[in-house]
């Protein structure tokens, strides 16, 4: 109750709190040291309560009755509103810059706000070969799929990299390098790139990786004046192709097909942001710890699972909690 009232009173738009008033005679008894309460029987108190309820109903009916030409009678007294307190809810529908939404729509060939309807199962866009690879690495749960929606990615950036969005890259507070581990169809990775970060995304499932490459190709095809894409074995890179002197993205997006545990130590150490929106089986936790231990001081990690559980019993916990935001996602 204390928590509910504190939340309600802290929120400007919430109710001002609930006032729980004792019955009138009991309140008078408290003022008189309890002597009046000893003289009152239960029947009298119940009778007084029934009369009070009837009086209140009559007053309400008088206010709700149609007017007869004269002003309605004033209410005998002001009654407290016994409404359920509204607890403050965290904002989920984060505003996304329209320029990013437009680019995502061009790349994904669909409305970015409607992505949650595309997924049919938690192992969507994966096959038997992918399952065999995941089982070898640590468990098929690695293929459990879910996407951060644009509002979720934007809110995560607001927590992890405030100030990343600027019209000119020269005004950014510093350049962000993001690892998108288990990047899936590449929606969040592309969003990070469009926001101004250099992004390296890695995906184990071949079909998901193919979707990410197709999105990059589609964006480069529809906006040839702004982007171009290049290919190498098992990876594709999207970079800015804006003419000299024009405002352009001071970054690139590279998507790889493979196991993110195979990333180079230098690539992990260069990251300032790590998006680890992956379901991690317990068999993979030792490798996850070894991977994260290679990150540099100041690197911010967004994890689907609680890292404290992954590090439990493995010595000191090397991270500090900077928030647990509720993010818009497809699962």
N, C-alpha and C positions, 0 to 999 in steps of 0.2 A: 504493500500500500504506500509506503513511504516513497518507493521508487516511482510509482505511478504518479503520485502527486507532484513530486519534484519535476518529473518530465513535463507534466501538464502545465505547471506554473512557469517552467523555463521557456516554453514555446509561446511566442507572441500570438500565434494564430490558434492556440489551443484554449480549452476552457480554463477559467481562472482558478480551477480547483473545486473540490467538493467540500461543502460545509456540512458536517454532520451535527445537527442540533438535537440535544436530548429532549424528551417530552417536557412540556412547560412545568408541570407540577414537580417533576424530578429535579429540574433546574432550580426551582424555588426552594426545594428541600435542601439542595446542596448549599445554597446561600444561607439557610437557617440552621446549618449544622446537622441536617438529617432528621430534625424533629418532626417536620410536616410529613415526611415520607413514612414515618412510623405510624401516623394516624390514618393514612389513606389505605383503603382496601384495594385489592386488585379489581373488583367490580367497578368501583368508582373511576379508577384510572382508565379502564377499557371503555366505560361509558363516555368519558370526556374525549377520548380519542375518536370514537364514532361520531360525536357531535362536531368535532373539529373537521373530520373528513367531509361530513355533510355540508358544513359551512363553506369549505373550499370548493366543493363541486357546484354549489349554488352560485358562488362568485364567478366561476369559470363559465357556467351556462349563461349568466347574465351578460358576460362579455361577448360570447359567441352568438347570442340571439340577434336577429335583424333589428336595425335601428328604428325607433318610433318617432324620430324627429328631434328627440332630446339627446343630449350627450350621454354615453353609457356611464353607469354608476362606477365610481372608482373602486378598485380592488381593496378589500378591507386591509390587506397587508401584503407585503412583498414576500413571496415564497422563494426559497432557494431552488435553483434548477438542479434536480438530482440526475444529472446526465453522467454517462460513463466517461471517465477521463480519456482524452485522446493522447496516446503515447506518441512521441515524435518518431516518425519513420524516416529512415535514411533515403535520400534522393537517389534513384536508380537511373531515371531517364535523363542522362547527362547530355547537354547540348553539344553537338558535333558541328564544326565549321562546315558551311554549305559547300565550299570548294572541295573538301575531302569527300563528302557524301556524293557529289557529282562524279568525282574520279572513281570512287568505289562502284558506283552504278555502271559506269562505262566499262570497268574491268570485269566485274562479276556478271554483267548482263542481266541484272535484276535489281530490284529495290533493296538497298542494304538494310532497311528497317524491317524487312520481311524474311530475314534469313532463318529464323527459328522454325519455319514450316518445312524447310528442305530436308532436314535430317530424319531418317526413318528408324534408325536403331543406334544403340550405343557403339556398335562396331561398323558404322556406316563407312562405305567406300574403302573397305579392306578385304583381302582374300586369304586363301589358305597359305600362300607363300609368305604373306605378311605375318600371319599368325605363327608360322614356324620360326620366322626371324625373331618375333617378339618373345616367344617361349625360350629361345636360346639366350636372349639378352637378360631376361628376368621374369617374364610372365606375359600372357596374352592381354592382361589388364592394361598394358602399355598402349594398346590400340583403342582403349575406351575414348570415344570422341565427343568433344563439345567445343563450341566456338564462342569466343568473346564477340558480342555484337558491337557495332560501332560506338554506342553509348557507353558500353563497358570498357572498351579500349581507351576511349577519351577520358573517362573517369580515372582509370588506372594511371594514365599519363599525368593527370592533375595531381595525383598523390606522389608518383615516383619521379616525375620530371617536370615540375611546374616551370613555366616560362619557355617551354619548347616551341610553342606556336608563335611565330613572328612573321611579318610580311617579308622581311629580308633575313637570310641566313646570317648576315653579319651582326645582327642584333641578338642572336641567340646567346643565352648565358654561357653555354659551352656545348660542344658537339656531343650528342649521345650516340653510343654504339649499343645496339640491342641484339640479344640472342633470343630468337623465337623457337623454343625447343618443342617439337611436335607441332609444327605450324599448320598442319592440315591443308585446307584449301587455300591458305595464304591470305585470308581476309585481314586478320589482325596484323600480320607482317606488312602487308601493303599499306594499311592504315598508319603504322609507325613510320614507314618510309615517306608517305605523303605528309606526315607531320614534321618531317625534317631530320629523322634519325637515320643513321646507317644501320641496316638490318641484315642479319644472317639468320635465315630460317632453315630448319632441318626437319624432314618428315620421313618416317619409316615406311608408311604405306604408299605403294607406287601410284595407285589411283588418286589418292589425295594430292600427292606431289604433282601429278599430271594436271589436276584442276588448278593448282597454284601457277604452274607454268602457262597454262592457257589464259589465265587472268592477266598475267604479265604481257603475254603476246597481244591479247585483245586491247589492252590499254595502249601499248605502243602502236598498234595498227590504227586505232581511232584518234590518237593524239601524237602523230609522228613528229610534229613540231616541238613536242615537249619531252618525249621519252623514246628510248630505243632499247632493244633487248639483245643479248648475246648468249650463246650456248657453249657449254663444254660438257664433257662426260659427266652425267648424273648431276648437273647443276645448271642453273640459268641465272642471268644477272640482268636487272633492270636499272638503267641509269638515266639521268637527265640529259636531254639533247637540246636544251634551250640555246638560242644563239648567244654569242658573246655580248656581255653588257646587260642582258636581260636577267630578271630575278629568276633563279632556278633553285632546285633542291640541291643543297650541298651534301649529297648523300647518295647511296645506292642500295638496292635490295638484291640480295643473292639468296636463292632457294636451292637446297641440296636434297637429294634423295639418299637416305642412309640412316645410320645410328648416330645420334647426337653425342653419345659417349666417346665417339671417335674424333671429335673436334680437337684441334691442336691446342696445346697449352697456351700458346700466344694468343689464339683467338678468344679463349675463355678469359684470359687476363685483361684483354683489351675491352671487354664488355663493361658498360656502365649500367645497363639494364638487362635483366634476364627474366623472360616470361616462361615460366615452367608450369604451364597449364596442362599437366599430364598426370594421369592416374598412375602412381608409382607402386608396383608390388613390393612387398617387404624384401623379396629376394634381390631387388635392385638397389636397396638403400645403401649398402656399402659403396657401390659405384657412384651413386648420387652424392654421397658425402665427399668422395674423392674429387668428383667433378666440381662441386661448389667450393671446395677448399682452394681451388686454383684461381678463384675470382679475386679481383683486386679490392683493397679497402675502399669503401664508399659505394661499391656496386649495390644496386637495389634489386631485389628478387621478388617477383610475384609468383607465388606458388599455390597450386590447387590444393595441396596437402600441407598440413602443419609441419614445418621443418623441425620443430622441437621433437615431434614423434620420430622423425627420421634420424635425428641425432641422439635420441635417448640411449643412454648407456655407452656412448662413443666419446666420452670426454666433454670438454667445454663446448658450449654452443657459441659459434662464432658470429652470430647475427643479432641485431637489435630490432625489435618489432616497431615499425613506424606506422602501422595501421592495418585494419582488417576491413576494407571497403566491400560493400555489397555491389557486385558488378552485374550488368545486364549480359546474359549469356544464353546459349541455345539449350542448355541442359537444366 
